Amino acid sequence: MQSKTKAAKRTVDVVLTVLLLFLMAYQVTGDVLHEWLGIAMTVTLIVHHVLNRGFYKSLFKGEFSPYRIAMTAVNTLLLISFCMTAVSGMAMSGHAVPFMYGLIDVMTARTMHLAFSYWSFILMGVHIGLHMRAMTAALDGTGRIVFKAVFVVLAAVGLWLFIRSGIVNYILFRTHFAFLDYETAKWLIILENLAMLIFWAFVGYIISELTHKHRDSRGAV
C-alpha cells in the first residue's frame, strides 16, 4: 500500500512539473489551452495535497530543524502563491470558468496573476530542490560529482535566462503584461523554462545542503 501511495505521489509530482512548464509558456499553448491547463493544475494540486496530508497532520509535532523550517516556509508560501494564481486567473477566465470573470477587477487580476504565477514557478523550483538531496542519496561518489557539475551548468544557464527575461519586474508587481517571445521555437521555450526551473531547484538544493550541514554540525544523526 505504501509503495502504491509513493508511486502515486511521484506521478502527481511529475504531472505538476510538466503542467507548470507549459503554463509558463503561454505563447506555446494559447489562451484556451492555457486556461484548461490551469484548471488541470488546480485539480492536480488538490490531489497532491490530499496525498501529502500527513505533512499537515505532523506540522506542529516534533523538533523544527533548520531544514524543516525551510521546507515548511517554502511549502506555505507555495500554497498561498498557487491559490492566488488560481483565483486571479479564474477572475480573467473567458473559456474554462467564464462565470468567474470579474470576480476581481480585471487589471488588478492581470497584475496579480502575472506576479503570483512566477512566484509559484520560483517556489516550485525551490521546493523541488529541497527534495533533491534525498532524491540523489543513492548516487556514489563519481555519480554525485557528475550530477553536481551538470546541475551547476544548467543552473547557470537558467539564471542567465531568468535575468534576461525581465521576470523580476513581474514578481515585483510592476506590470500587468508579459513580454512574450513568439519567434523562438516552441520546444526551445519549454527547455528555457526548464532551465530556469532548474536554477531555482539549485537554490533549493543549496538551502537543503546548508541546513543539513547546520544540523550535522550540532551532532544530529
Secondary structure as UniProt FT lines:
FT   HELIX           2..23
FT   HELIX           26..51
FT   HELIX           53..57
FT   TURN            58..60
FT   HELIX           66..90
FT   TURN            91..92
FT   HELIX           98..100
FT   TURN            101..102
FT   HELIX           106..135
FT   TURN            136..138
FT   HELIX           141..165
FT   HELIX           167..171
FT   TURN            172..173
FT   HELIX           186..217
FT   TURN            218..219
//
